[in-house]
Every structure is written in structure tokens, then in C-alpha cells.
Amino acid sequence: MPEDARAATGALQEPGRDERRAALRAALAPVGIWTGQLDMVPAARAQELAAELEELGYRAVWLPEVAGRDVFVHLALLLSATRRLIGATGIANIWARDAVTMAGAMKGLTEAFPDRVVIGLGVSHKSLVEDLRGHRYEQPLTAMRRYLGAVDASPYTAQRPAAAPWRVLAALGPKMLALAAEAADGAHPYFVTPEHTASARATLGPDRLLCPEQAVLLEQDPSRAREVGRAYTALYLSQPNYVRNLRRLGFPEEDLQGGGSDRLVDALVAWGDEEAIVRRVQAHLDAGADHVGVQPLPTERRGVPDDQWRRLAPALTGLRRTGT
């Protein structure tokens, strides 16, 4: 095994890690909320909304990172306003911080909020790394493996957390999923279908966490639902890694044009009433997901879909994983 591979598995060797991972799986519960919209309100309001998510019965909130609030600062704000809610990054960009800085953020947050932090790490996209951040985008798998090894080898002089931080990788293809099984606690696939979830579970094996994202919209008018859904799919169809993954899932070129065909939008965005959305989320759980980060899409660009969070809570928070 290469040296960076040995280093990247070091954090997973602590005694009782498998048992603790099982406890984390139970604490996460089957459903959380994935949202970037808390960036659109003042920090104090974001804290109030996080507290409401906890009251509604959601067990986790997933936050992305592009060019808004620093995702670790944001998680610290939200976790300090809640008691049990798990905060997760979906994802923290490995190009945004050197390994020492990332190790400090992960360990500092985990020490402050034990068992309430899951760090999703990802390679992001070439356009965001080079054009937005001014770094040189490297081969994703090699860069991630090297980065994980460097994080594990980084010094840390502050008070240490009781256990190594939880980390999952943004993984779509089989090689990154295999790395997630080898050098992380699991995977956080984004912009995927239940069919991808089944394939990802087969690659990860039974004991690693699998936490896909699922976009949803409480809207029963097909034209309006697809209009909102296509705004979402068009954004990600501009990124080559998502397009490659959809091709692997069997979508032909005609489905990938013009922001996505109706068939593609319907496959990636669960829309309709509460029952329709529950069916899609349950399909991920039946396919092997441990936890689904449900992303209700806002109908306004800077809007917060808090009404959808409230309406969906009774149905989503009652879901169970297959076999439980």
C-alpha cells in the first residue's frame, strides 16, 4: 500500500470505530435536510431556522460550500443554537484549505460538539477551483488520497476531540467510492438516483455510511415543477463529473441537453405531494442508503424553503431504513 494510502486510513483504526459508526448511523436517522439557503438570511435567523429543523424532528442539516459563509463557521453557529442536531458539510472543498487548516477545523469543531459533526470532503469542480479560487485542479482521485493522508499527518496543538472526526467523501464514480470505503467513514453522493445508491452501496460494502442527497419540490403542477427542477438540473449539467455519472447511469445524450429532459428532471427531482416525495426518499433507503439529505428546492433564487420543511416533516421524519 502506498504511503499516502496508509496515512489516509490512520484515522479509521481507532478502537471501537465500527461500533461508534453504528451509533452515528442511528443518531443520523434516515432523513436530514440539505440546504444552501441558510446563507441567504442573517446568521441569527439561520440559527433560529436550525433550531426549528431540530424541533420538526430532522436529525441533521447538510451545508454546501461555494462562496458564501465559511462552512465550518456556519456549522459552529448552527450547532451552538441547537442541542442534538448533527451538522454536516456537503461538501467542504479540499482546495479551500490546506491540510493543516482542514485538520484544525475538523478537530476543533468535533471537540466542541462531540458526535454532532460529519465532515463531507470533496474535490469540487475545475471551474470553481481554477476560475473562482485560482488553484490548479489536479486529478481528483490522486488529489483526494494525498489530501486525506496529509490531513491525518497534520499537527494539532489544541485540545483534542475524544475521537477522530467523522468524514465522508463526495463520491460518484467507482474509484472515488472505493476510496471512501478505504479511507473514510462513507460517502455523500450528490445529484443521484436510487439506482446510483444501490450501486454505491455495493461498492462501499455494508459498514460504511451512505448519505445521498435528493432534491424535492412540493408542487403538483408538472409544468411548474419541471420549471423549478430544470433550473436545478441545468446548474449541475454544466459540470463534467455529474454528466459522466449520468451517462454511467444510462441517460443518453438527448436527456442531458437544454438543462435536462423531462425524464431526467423527473429522475433527479422528486416532485408532487408528500406521498410522492416519501416514495423517492424511501427508494434510496431501500437501495441501501443510511441517511438521505433531502433538499427542498426554493421557488425563489434567494428564498428559504422553510414551508416545505414544515409540510414534509411529519412524513419524512417517520421513515425507516430497510430492515429496521
C-alpha positions in Angstrom: 0.0 0.0 0.0 1.4 3.5 -0.9 2.5 5.7 2.0 -0.3 8.2 1.4 -2.9 5.4 1.5 -1.5 4.1 4.8 -1.7 7.6 6.2 -5.2 8.1 4.9 -6.6 5.1 6.7 -5.0 6.0 10.1 -7.9 7.9 11.5 -10.1 4.9 10.9 -8.1 2.5 13.0 -9.1 3.8 16.4 -10.6 1.0 18.7 -14.3 0.8 18.5 -14.6 2.8 15.3 -17.1 0.4 13.8 -19.3 0.4 16.9 -19.2 4.2 17.0 -20.1 4.4 13.3 -23.2 2.2 14.1 -24.1 4.7 16.8 -23.7 7.6 14.4 -25.9 5.8 11.9 -28.6 5.6 14.5 -28.2 9.2 15.5 -28.4 10.5 11.9 -31.7 8.7 11.4 -32.9 8.2 7.9 -33.6 11.8 6.9 -31.9 15.2 7.2 -32.2 18.5 5.4 -29.6 19.5 2.8 -29.7 23.3 2.1 -27.6 26.1 0.9 -30.4 28.6 1.6 -29.4 29.4 5.2 -26.7 31.5 3.6 -29.5 33.8 2.3 -30.6 35.1 5.8 -28.7 36.8 8.6 -26.8 34.4 10.9 -29.2 34.9 13.8 -32.1 33.9 11.5 -30.2 30.9 10.3 -29.7 29.8 13.9 -33.5 30.1 14.5 -34.2 28.0 11.4 -31.8 25.4 12.5 -33.5 25.2 15.9 -36.8 24.8 14.1 -35.4 22.0 12.0 -34.4 20.2 15.2 -37.9 20.8 16.7 -39.5 19.4 13.5 -37.7 16.1 14.0 -34.9 16.4 11.4 -31.7 14.9 12.8 -29.1 16.5 10.5 -28.5 19.6 8.4 -26.1 19.5 5.4 -24.4 22.7 4.2 -22.6 23.2 0.9 -19.6 25.4 0.3 -19.0 27.6 -2.7 -18.6 31.3 -2.0 -20.8 32.0 1.0 -20.2 31.7 4.7 -17.2 29.6 5.6 -18.9 26.2 6.1 -17.2 25.5 9.4 -18.1 28.9 10.9 -21.6 28.3 9.7 -21.8 24.9 11.3 -20.5 26.2 14.5 -23.2 28.9 14.5 -26.0 26.4 13.9 -24.7 23.7 16.3 -24.4 26.3 19.1 -28.1 27.1 18.6 -29.3 23.5 18.8 -28.9 20.6 21.2 -28.9 17.4 19.2 -28.8 18.4 15.6 -25.9 16.9 13.6 -24.1 19.3 11.3 -22.6 18.0 8.1 -20.7 19.6 5.3 -21.9 18.8 1.9 -19.1 19.4 1.0 -16.1 21.2 2.4 -13.8 21.8 -0.6 -10.3 20.3 -0.2 -8.9 23.2 -2.4 -10.2 25.8 0.1 -7.9 24.9 2.9 -4.5 23.3 3.2 -4.4 20.0 5.2 -3.3 21.6 8.5 -6.1 24.1 8.3 -8.7 21.4 7.4 -7.4 19.2 10.3 -7.8 22.1 12.7 -11.3 22.9 11.5 -12.4 19.3 11.7 -10.9 18.6 15.1 -11.9 21.9 16.7 -15.5 21.5 15.6 -15.6 17.9 16.7 -14.1 18.7 20.1 -16.7 21.4 20.7 -19.7 19.3 19.5 -18.9 15.7 20.2 -20.7 13.2 18.0 -22.6 16.0 16.2 -20.3 16.7 13.3 -19.9 14.9 10.0 -17.3 16.3 7.6 -18.1 15.7 3.9 -15.0 16.4 1.8 -14.9 16.8 -1.9 -12.7 17.8 -4.9 -15.4 20.3 -6.2 -15.2 21.2 -9.9 -12.4 22.5 -12.1 -14.2 25.8 -12.9 -14.7 26.5 -9.2 -11.2 25.6 -8.2 -9.3 27.4 -11.0 -11.6 30.3 -12.0 -13.0 31.1 -8.6 -10.2 30.2 -6.3 -7.1 30.4 -8.6 -5.7 27.0 -7.8 -4.6 24.3 -10.2 -7.1 21.5 -10.4 -5.4 18.1 -10.3 -6.5 14.5 -10.9 -9.4 14.1 -8.4 -8.7 10.7 -7.0 -5.0 11.3 -6.6 -5.5 14.7 -5.0 -8.1 13.3 -2.6 -6.0 10.4 -1.5 -3.0 12.6 -1.0 -5.0 15.2 0.9 -6.6 12.7 3.3 -3.1 11.4 4.1 -1.9 14.9 4.7 -4.8 15.7 7.0 -4.2 12.6 9.1 -0.5 13.5 9.4 -1.1 17.2 10.3 -0.1 18.5 13.7 -2.7 19.8 16.1 -1.8 21.6 19.3 -5.2 22.5 20.7 -7.4 20.3 23.0 -8.1 17.2 21.0 -11.6 15.6 20.5 -12.3 12.4 22.3 -12.3 10.6 18.9 -11.3 11.2 15.3 -13.7 13.3 13.3 -16.2 11.6 11.1 -15.6 12.1 7.4 -17.4 11.1 4.3 -16.3 11.7 0.7 -18.3 13.3 -2.2 -18.1 10.3 -4.4 -19.9 9.4 -7.6 -17.7 7.0 -9.6 -16.5 3.6 -8.6 -12.9 4.7 -7.8 -13.8 7.5 -5.5 -16.4 5.3 -3.8 -13.8 2.7 -3.3 -11.5 5.3 -1.7 -14.5 6.4 0.5 -14.7 2.8 1.7 -10.9 2.5 2.3 -10.1 5.9 3.8 -13.3 7.5 5.1 -16.4 6.6 7.0 -18.5 6.5 3.9 -19.8 8.6 1.0 -22.1 11.6 0.3 -23.2 11.3 -3.4 -25.0 14.3 -4.8 -27.3 14.7 -7.8 -28.0 11.0 -8.0 -30.9 8.5 -8.4 -31.8 5.5 -6.2 -30.1 3.3 -8.9 -26.9 5.0 -8.1 -27.5 4.5 -4.4 -27.8 0.7 -5.0 -24.5 0.7 -6.9 -22.7 2.8 -4.4 -23.8 0.5 -1.6 -22.4 -2.5 -3.4 -19.0 -0.6 -3.7 -18.9 0.7 -0.2 -19.8 -2.6 1.5 -22.2 -2.9 4.4 -20.5 -1.0 7.2 -19.7 2.4 5.6 -22.2 5.3 5.7 -24.0 6.1 2.6 -25.8 9.5 2.6 -27.0 10.7 -0.8 -28.7 14.0 -1.5 -32.2 14.1 -3.0 -33.8 17.2 -4.5 -37.5 17.5 -3.9 -40.3 20.0 -4.6 -43.8 20.2 -3.1 -45.5 21.1 -6.4 -48.2 19.1 -8.2 -48.4 21.1 -11.4 -46.0 19.3 -13.9 -45.0 22.4 -15.8 -44.2 24.5 -12.7 -42.4 21.6 -11.0 -40.2 20.9 -14.1 -39.5 24.6 -14.5 -38.1 24.8 -11.0 -36.5 21.4 -11.3 -34.8 22.3 -14.6 -33.2 25.4 -13.0 -31.6 23.0 -10.6 -30.5 20.3 -13.1 -29.2 22.9 -15.6 -26.8 24.2 -13.0 -25.2 20.8 -12.4 -25.3 19.6 -16.0 -22.6 22.3 -16.6 -20.2 20.2 -14.6 -18.5 17.3 -16.4 -18.3 14.9 -13.4 -22.1 15.0 -13.0 -22.6 14.4 -16.7 -20.2 11.5 -16.7 -22.1 9.9 -13.8 -25.5 10.3 -15.5 -24.1 8.6 -18.6 -22.9 5.8 -16.4 -26.5 5.5 -15.1 -27.7 5.1 -18.7 -29.0 8.5 -19.6 -28.5 9.2 -23.3 -27.2 12.5 -24.7 -30.6 13.8 -25.6 -31.6 13.7 -21.9 -28.6 15.8 -21.0 -29.3 18.8 -23.3 -31.2 22.0 -22.6 -31.0 21.8 -18.8 -32.2 18.2 -19.0 -35.2 16.4 -20.5 -38.4 15.9 -18.6 -37.3 12.3 -18.0 -34.0 13.5 -16.4 -35.6 16.2 -14.3 -38.2 13.7 -13.0 -35.4 11.2 -12.2 -33.4 13.8 -10.2 -36.1 15.9 -8.6 -38.9 14.2 -6.7 -41.9 16.5 -7.1 -45.6 16.2 -6.3 -47.3 15.8 -3.0 -45.8 14.5 0.3 -46.5 10.9 -0.7 -44.6 11.2 -4.0 -41.6 12.6 -2.2 -41.7 10.0 0.5 -41.7 7.3 -2.2 -38.5 8.6 -3.7 -36.7 9.0 -0.4 -37.8 5.6 0.6 -36.4 4.3 -2.7 -33.0 5.5 -1.6 -33.3 3.8 1.8 -34.5 0.6 0.1 -31.5 0.8 -2.2 -29.0 0.9 0.7 -28.8 4.5 1.9 -28.3 5.0 5.7 -29.4 8.6 5.5 -30.9 10.9 2.8 -30.1 14.6 2.7 -33.4 15.9 1.4 -33.1 19.2 -0.4 -36.4 21.0 -0.9 -35.8 23.4 -3.8 -36.6 27.1 -3.2 -39.1 28.6 -5.7 -37.2 31.9 -5.5 -33.5 32.2 -6.0 -32.6 33.5 -2.5 -35.7 32.1 -0.8 -35.7 29.7 2.1 -38.0 26.7 1.6 -39.0 26.6 5.3 -42.6 26.0 4.4 -41.7 22.8 2.6 -39.5 21.7 5.6 -42.6 22.1 7.8 -45.0 20.4 5.5 -42.7 17.4 4.8 -41.6 16.8 8.4 -44.4 14.6 9.6 -43.9 12.2 6.6 -40.1 12.3 6.3 -39.2 12.0 9.9 -41.2 8.9 10.2 -39.3 7.0 7.5 -37.3 3.9 8.4 -34.4 2.2 6.8 -34.9 -1.1 5.1 -34.8 -3.9 7.7 -35.4 -1.6 10.7 
